[in-house]
Amino acid sequence: MIDTFSPVRTAYFSALDGNVSVTLPISGVTTIPVYSHVPDDTDYPFIYIGNQSDTGGADVDTRTKDNKNATEHLIELYVVHGTRSADKNFSYQVVDDITDAVLQLILGATQLTFTGLENVTASYEGGTYEVEKNDTHIVASRQIVIRHLISQS
């Protein structure tokens, strides 16, 4: 089994940080920051790199003859947008637009590269969409789960 956590996380930061922009209803075009630890008082919207897991060796169902030592790696991303209920800068479309941009960067024609590893395949595995509303705030969070099959290069 190979260690995939740091190379994958590093590649995601490189691919996403500074490369995802969205138009907010009032503020206009905004570049979306990426975090693995969200600082207190962070402005919305942002992308959070969450949990990662991997399974290696004989446990990987999608192994091939050429990738017998492959590792299956799952990574969770969260697109988070929120605001005070009275603020007109909130839009569910913002979450959807950021999600589309993230998926295009991660799964588009140019595959992510991981230092010392080969990104054999990458696929969108699903996710969740959660909305929390109360008298003062609206927060929408979209989970994106990406699955990679990775082998040593």
N, C-alpha and C positions, 0 to 999 in steps of 0.2 A: 504494500500500500504506500502511496506517496502523499506527502503533505501538500494539500491544495489550498488551505485557508488563506494564507498570506498572499500568494500570487493572484488568487481570484479576487480578493478584496482590493488589492492594489490596482488590478486591471479595471475593476468597476469604478474606482475613484478616478482613474485616468480617463476613462471613457465618458463619464458623466459630469464630473465637476467642471463647471464653466461652459459646458456644451449643451445645456438644456435651457431654453428660454420659452417664456409663455407671455401672452398678452393678458394682463389683468384688466378688469372692466374700467377702473378709474386710473390706476397707476401707470398703465401702459406696459411696454415690454420690460420684463424682468428676467434676469438670469437666476436659475434655481440652484441654491447651494445644496451640497451633498454632505451628510454627516454619518459617522458610525456611533457617535455619542452626541445627542442634541443638547447644545448649551441652553441654560435657563434663559427665558425671555427671547427666544429665537423668533424672528418674524416668519409668517407664513407667506407663501408655500415653501416647502423644502422636501428633499428626498433623504430618507433614512436607510442606510444599509444595515439590515438586521441579522437574524440568525443565519448560520451556515451549518450544513451537515454533509458528511461524505460517507460513502460505503465503498470498500475496495475489494480487489481480488476476486475470489470465486463467488462472492455475494452479488456481484453486478450482473444482472440478467442480460444486459445488452452488450456484453463482451463479444469481441470477435476474435478470430485467430490472430490477427495483428495487434489486438488490444487486450491480450489476456491479463495484463496487469493494470487494466483501466480502473479509474476511480469515478464513481458517480457522485457529483457534487450538486447540492441544492443550495440556493441562496435566496433569501427573502429581501425584497426591497419594499419600502413604504413611501407612497406619495401622500403628503399631508398638507392640507390647506384648511385654514380656519379664519374666523373673524368674529367680531362682535356682531350680534344680530342686526343692529342698525346700520352697519357698514355696508356700503354698496359694492365693495371690492370683492365680495365672495361670489363664486360661481362654481357649480359642480362641473361645468365644462372645463374649468382650469385643471381640475384633477384628471379628467379624461385626456386633455391635451398633453399634460406632462407625462402621463402613462404612455400615450402613443409615441412621444419623443423618446422615452426611455427604451421602449421595446424596439424602436427603429435602430437606436444606437447599439443595443446589445445583440439583437437578432438580425440586423440588416445585412446587406451584402458584404460588409467588412466585418469579419468575425473578430471577437476579442482575442488578444494574444496574452498568454500567461507566461511569465519568465520561467524558462526551463521545462515547460509543459506544453503539450499539444491539446488544443481545444477541438476534440474530435467532432462533437455535436453540441448544439445548444437548442433548447426548446422552452417555450412558455408552458408551464405546468398548471397555471391557474392562479387563483387568489381570492381575496374577499374585498368587499366594499362596505365600510362601516361609516355611519353618520351619527354624530352626537349633537343633539340640539337641547338648549335650555333657554332660560329667559335672557341670558346675556351673550351666549356664544353659539356658533355653529362650527363644528370641526368634522371634516370628511377625511377619511384615510383609506387609501386603496393599496392593498397588499398585492405584490407581484412575486410569483415564485418562478425562478428560472432553474432548469436542470441542465447540467453540463456532463458530458462524458469526457474525461480527461485522461491522457496517458503521458508517460514520460517521453520527452522529445529526444 
